[in-house]
Amino acid sequence: MDTTRVDAYSPDTGTWATVTGTTTAHREGAAVTSGRRIFAIGGHTAGVESARVTARRPPGA
């Protein structure tokens, strides 16, 4: 299922929270961190492969 939902994990509280989603729904991508940023890479949208990279700043960063 394609989704714009983004969940953030807080190691301080050990909980997950739903945060502002992405602008484009996608699925089956990968994620990597660099400093205090999270990058969502690739995946596909409605059956079409995508090479989009989306940078997200974690809450409180």
N, C-alpha and C positions, 0 to 999 in steps of 0.2 A: 504494500500500500504506500503510495506517495504521500509524504507529509511535510509540513513546514514546522512541525513541533521540534523544540529544542529543550532538552533537560540538562540542568547543571548540577554537578555534585559538589557538595561542600565538605571537604575533609575535616573542617573544624567541628561540624555538627553530625557528620556521618549520614547526611540526608540528601535526597534529590529534590529539585524544584523545577517546575516548568518556567522558562524565561521567554523573552521575546523570540519569536520564530524567525526562520529564514524567509526571504522574499520569494523563493521558488521551491515548490514541493519536490522532493527527491527521495530516493531510497538506495540502500546498499552501497553507500559511499564509505570513505575512510576518514579518520580524523587524526590530527597530529597537533602537538602544542609547540610553541616557540615563545619563550618568556612567559608573559601573561596573556598570550593570545591562543585561540583555538582555531585551527583551519579545517574545514570540511572539504574534502577533495573527492571529485568524481561522483560515481554512482550513476543513476539514470532516472529519467523523468518520463512517465507514461510510455515505457518501453524503448526510449531513445537514449543511447549512451551520452554521457555528458562529461566534460572536462572542467567544469566550473570549479573555482576555488573560492570559498567564502570565509572571510576572517570574522571571528566573533571575539569580543572582549568579555572575559568572565565577569560576573557581577562583582561590584566593589573594586574593580581594577582601575 
